[in-house]
């Protein structure tokens, strides 16, 4: 993997970088948000590890700007000490694919990165539900003539919902798709991703496509 690490702590940045390099991965470092955004927007990375409390440009703003730029497909993992549910929801809404709180295990960090990159590269084909189209080879999503931007994890969930449409996809099925056999203890992460997908897909003047089936899961129809 080619990883961009955006972290202002010199010690932590060095620790993560040395660990990933020892496992055969390439790592570029940025100590502030502006430099991190510049690197992320101009170079090709498989994943970005992003702290939130950055000088120059905070992590949430950086993530949003990255999703608005040409590198919409790069996997973003937020790494931060902010551990409340509200913090996590804000991170996913900004476009993050995963959220790991400090302190953390380097082995878990690597496992999450590998899973994100593997899932981000698993797209193929074109799906259609109503006026929503998803070209899985180019990762272009449109609702009518309107272009839609989602993070890789959001794309993966949307693909699952579109393939199952108009059927219901259970929360457990989506969690297995996103996190495999190691889902988070709270459902905040999943709800954060669904919230972001719903806001992107269903604008105010359009028929709603993303539906919550209470006690079961979600469906797109």
Rosetta blueprint (number, residue, H / E / L):
1 X L
2 X E
3 X E
4 X E
5 X E
6 X E
7 X L
8 X L
9 X L
10 X H
11 X H
12 X H
13 X H
14 X H
15 X H
16 X H
17 X H
18 X H
19 X H
20 X H
21 X H
22 X H
23 X L
24 X L
25 X L
26 X E
27 X E
28 X E
29 X E
30 X E
31 X L
32 X L
33 X H
34 X H
35 X H
36 X H
37 X H
38 X H
39 X H
40 X H
41 X H
42 X H
43 X L
44 X L
45 X L
46 X L
47 X E
48 X E
49 X E
50 X E
51 X L
52 X L
53 X L
54 X L
55 X L
56 X L
57 X L
58 X L
59 X H
60 X H
61 X H
62 X H
63 X H
64 X H
65 X H
66 X H
67 X H
68 X H
69 X L
70 X L
71 X L
72 X L
73 X L
74 X L
75 X E
76 X E
77 X E
78 X E
79 X E
80 X E
81 X L
82 X L
83 X L
84 X L
85 X H
86 X H
87 X H
88 X H
89 X H
90 X H
91 X H
92 X H
93 X H
94 X L
95 X L
96 X L
97 X L
98 X E
99 X E
100 X E
101 X E
102 X L
103 X L
104 X L
105 X L
106 X H
107 X H
108 X H
109 X H
110 X H
111 X H
112 X H
113 X H
114 X H
115 X H
116 X H
117 X H
118 X H
119 X H
120 X H
121 X L
122 X L
123 X L
124 X L
125 X L
126 X E
127 X E
128 X E
129 X E
130 X L
131 X L
132 X E
133 X E
134 X E
135 X E
136 X L
137 X L
138 X L
139 X L
140 X E
141 X E
142 X E
143 X E
144 X L
145 X L
146 X E
147 X E
148 X E
149 X L
150 X L
151 X L
152 X H
153 X H
154 X H
155 X H
156 X H
157 X H
158 X H
159 X H
160 X H
161 X H
162 X H
163 X H
164 X H
165 X L
166 X L
167 X L
168 X E
169 X E
170 X E
171 X H
172 X H
173 X H
174 X H
175 X H
176 X H
177 X H
178 X H
179 X H
180 X L
181 X L
182 X L
183 X L
184 X L
185 X L
186 X L
187 X L
188 X H
189 X H
190 X H
191 X H
192 X H
193 X H
194 X H
195 X H
196 X H
197 X H
198 X H
199 X H
200 X H
201 X H
202 X L
203 X L
204 X L
205 X L
206 X L
207 X L
208 X L
209 X L
210 X E
211 X E
212 X E
213 X E
214 X L
215 X L
216 X L
217 X E
218 X E
219 X E
220 X E
221 X L
